[in-house]
């Protein structure tokens, strides 16, 4: 019996590779909403970022999120996303998945 393949993902902030559950997933729904998934689950196009402030800032600042998700975001959307991700790190937001 073959061993189960472990999904490897790459952080869009620093380029580090690792198992997908070691990252925060940023997904894009079919209707264009962003979903943040700290447990790295989700459907559709997604991007992964290390759960640290430096990687989050780099991913947003360099617009790597837009490139990874193959869509454009205005600066307000990127700022909001950055704040949500940083809030998630600080434990200030348990319901980010529901808000989108």
Secondary structure, 3 states (H helix, E strand, C coil): CCCCCCCEEEECCCCCEEEHHHEEEEEECCCCCEEEECCCCCCCCEEEEECCHHHHHHHHHCCHHHHHHCCCCCHHHHHHHHHHHHHHHCCCCCCHHHHC
